[in-house]
Amino acid sequence: MNEELYLVAYKDIEQKEIDEALWLKAMSHAGGDKTKAKWAYIELRVDQLLRDPSLRHSASKKVRKPTHQSGAYMMWFSILFFFTIISAAVVVDVEEMTLVFSNGLYVLDVWSLIFVLPAAIFFGISATSWTTYLRCWTYTFGSAKRVTIIDARAVARCLNVMGLVSLKMGVIGTLLIVIFMFHDLDNWKVKVTMAVITLVYGVVLKLLAYVLEQRVLNHYVH
């Protein structure tokens, strides 16, 4: 419990939501040294929270401890439903009402995925950090035990960047393939297929990143 209160006090400073009276007292104890005053403030703030249960309850909301997985289950169910709908659209022959599983091969292209996905991941990391990127997995799965609002927003930003980059790489890949196709019309059907698949991958990854981003914001921030 005390560890959580220290984290709350630290977040007061980080988010610039400092109790003015406590800060002045901390500055007095630290002889005007701001660095020392920060640590003095933390001790004073923790002591204040320990003595006031109502204040402790409201302040502890700055540190979220998820206690259930229902949101995570619903999110993964939604993603599964999403892929089920796409798969059905690909393999179901509506006219004959039969399943044509070989149609699934038409939307699989490793090179298109390689063009879109790595760039999205690296841009997400460069916009935030490796640590934040790794947290994307624990936060979206709902397995993180202690989450600060600052960290959750960083994860949401990482997911947002990855989604946007996926979409833009899909568009860029499509345009590049079209350019090459106009210079050489041999096998134009194959090239058009690759162009469309690249765009589809970008859109799908964007949608997935958006769902994960909203999961993080709703579960840890709002």
C-alpha positions, 0 to 999 in steps of 0.5 A: 500500500505504501509503495502505491502512495509513493508512486501517487506522490511522485506523479503529483510532481510529474503531472504538476499537480502539487499541493502548494502548501506541502510544496512550500513546507518541503522547500522550507525543509530543503532550504530552498533546494528544489531537487531536495524539496521534491523528495521532501515533498514526496515524504510529506505527501505520503504522510498526508495520504496515510493520515487522510483515508478520503484523500488517499482514496481520491489520489490513488486513482492516479495509479490504476490497478485493473482487477478484471479481464472482461474488457480484454476478453471483449476486445479479443472477441471483437478482433476474432469476430473481425477476422471471422467476417473478413475470412467469410468474405474471402472464402464464401462463394455467395452465388453458389453458397459454398466455401472456396478455401483456395480463395484465401491464398489470393489475399496472402502476400508476405512481401506486402506484410513485410513492407507495412508491418516493420515500418509501423513497429519501428516508427512506434518505437521511435515515437516513444521507446522500446519499453513503451512498445513492449508495454503495448502487449501487457497493457492491451492483454490486461496483464499489467499489475500497476499502470500510471496514466502517463505510461498508459498514454504513452502506450496509446500514442505508440499504438496510434503511431503504428496504426497511422504508419501502417495505413500510410505504408499501405498507401505508399506501397500501393502507389509504388506498385502502380508506378512500376506497373505503368512502366512494365505492363507484363503481369499487370494483374499480379501487380494490381493484386499486390497493390490492393493487398498492400493497401488492405494490410495497411487498413487492417493493421490500422483498425487493429491498432485503433482497437488496441489504442482505445482499449488502453485509453478506456481501461487505464486513462478514462 
